[in-house]
Amino acid sequence: MGVEQKLGNMGVVTLKLEQLVNWSRSNAMWPMLFGLACCAIEMMSAQAAHYDMSRFGMELMRASPRQSDLMIVAGRVSRKMAPVLRRLYDQMPDPKWVIAMGDCASCGGVFNNYAIVQGVDEVVPVDVYVAGCPPRPEALIHGIVTLHEKVKGERLAHWT
């Protein structure tokens, strides 16, 4: 039994423009490479064949901020790296999202000193926090799915 038998002879599919745009934004995110420490290994592992982030529309990681709309900050951010992080974030086109991956990116981790930013949300606005030290690839994928749900619920007027 196919879809045609279940739906009948509808002929037309209706959808709000907002739902269509949010669906396309969530299923075609292009993450930017921004691995700073040990969490980057887990981020690369999530992209590899065993976990395969390609099934979420993230075919490859971009090295250019002008081609990406998702920044995954994986690892600790030093005070010296914070202006670079902000500049890359500012160069990304709107709409843009940020995932803080790991305890160091979320709250400074075990590095409670003057040289490490105590949470990347001091530098850029964070949409999803992924906990762990380092978080497993499954945790990053869960964070991406959480971000997808957040994007699907956004208002289109927010970006205009």
C-alpha positions in Angstrom: 0.0 0.0 0.0 1.6 3.3 -1.1 1.1 6.8 -0.1 -1.3 7.5 -2.9 -3.8 5.0 -1.5 -3.6 6.4 2.0 -3.9 10.1 1.0 -6.5 9.7 -1.7 -6.6 12.1 -4.6 -5.4 15.3 -2.9 -3.4 16.7 -5.8 -2.1 19.7 -3.8 0.1 19.9 -0.7 -0.2 23.0 1.4 2.4 24.3 3.7 3.2 27.6 5.4 6.1 29.5 3.9 7.6 29.8 7.4 7.5 26.0 7.9 9.1 25.4 4.4 11.9 27.9 5.1 12.6 26.5 8.6 12.6 23.0 7.3 15.1 23.8 4.5 17.3 25.8 7.0 17.4 22.9 9.5 18.1 20.2 6.9 20.8 22.0 5.0 23.1 23.5 7.7 26.7 23.9 6.8 28.9 23.8 9.9 32.2 25.6 10.1 35.4 24.0 11.3 36.4 25.5 14.6 38.1 22.8 16.6 40.3 24.2 19.4 41.1 21.2 21.6 40.3 17.6 22.3 36.6 18.1 21.6 37.5 18.6 17.9 38.5 14.9 17.7 35.0 13.9 18.7 33.5 16.4 16.3 35.6 14.9 13.5 34.4 11.4 14.6 30.8 12.5 14.4 31.4 13.5 10.8 33.1 10.2 9.9 31.4 7.1 8.5 30.3 5.5 11.8 28.1 8.4 13.0 27.7 10.2 9.6 26.4 13.7 10.2 25.7 13.8 6.4 22.3 12.3 7.1 21.3 15.6 8.8 22.2 17.7 5.8 25.7 18.4 6.9 27.6 16.9 4.0 30.9 18.5 4.8 32.5 21.0 7.2 33.3 24.4 5.7 36.5 26.3 6.4 35.1 29.6 5.2 32.7 31.6 7.5 31.0 33.0 4.4 29.9 29.5 3.4 28.6 28.3 6.7 25.7 29.0 9.0 26.5 26.9 12.0 29.6 27.3 14.2 30.5 24.4 16.4 32.9 25.7 19.0 34.7 22.5 20.1 37.1 23.1 22.9 38.5 25.8 25.1 38.7 29.4 23.9 41.7 31.5 25.0 41.4 35.2 25.5 43.8 35.6 22.6 41.5 33.5 20.3 38.2 35.2 21.4 38.5 38.2 19.0 39.2 35.8 16.1 36.1 33.7 17.1 34.0 36.9 17.1 35.3 38.1 13.7 34.5 34.7 12.2 31.1 34.8 13.7 30.5 38.3 12.3 31.5 37.1 8.8 28.9 34.4 8.7 25.7 35.2 6.8 22.4 35.5 8.6 20.7 33.4 9.9 23.5 31.8 11.9 23.7 29.4 14.9 26.3 28.4 17.4 26.8 25.1 19.3 29.2 25.1 22.3 30.6 21.6 22.4 32.2 20.4 25.6 32.6 21.8 29.1 35.5 24.1 28.1 33.4 25.9 25.5 30.3 25.9 27.8 31.8 27.1 31.1 35.6 27.0 30.9 35.8 23.4 32.1 38.7 22.7 34.5 40.6 25.7 33.3 39.6 28.3 35.8 42.2 30.9 35.1 42.6 34.3 33.4 43.8 32.9 30.0 40.7 30.9 29.2 37.2 32.4 28.4 34.8 31.0 31.0 32.1 30.1 28.5 32.0 31.0 24.8 28.7 32.8 25.4 30.9 35.8 26.6 32.0 36.2 23.0 29.1 34.9 20.7 25.5 34.0 21.4 25.1 30.3 21.9 22.0 28.3 20.8 22.8 24.8 22.1 25.2 23.6 24.7 26.6 20.0 24.5 27.9 18.8 27.8 30.8 16.4 28.4 34.6 16.4 28.6 34.9 15.6 25.8 31.4 14.8 24.7 30.8 11.7 22.6 29.8 12.0 19.0 26.3 10.9 20.0 26.0 13.9 22.3 27.0 16.3 19.4 24.4 14.6 17.2 21.8 15.1 19.9 22.8 18.8 20.1 22.4 19.1 16.4 18.9 17.5 16.5 18.0 19.9 19.3 19.2 22.8 17.2 17.1 21.5 14.3 14.0 21.5 16.5 14.8 25.0 17.6 15.2 26.2 14.0 12.0 24.6 12.9 10.1 26.6 15.6 11.6 30.0 14.8 9.5 32.8 13.4 10.4 34.0 9.9 9.9 37.7 11.0 12.8 37.2 13.4 15.3 37.3 10.5 13.8 40.1 8.4 
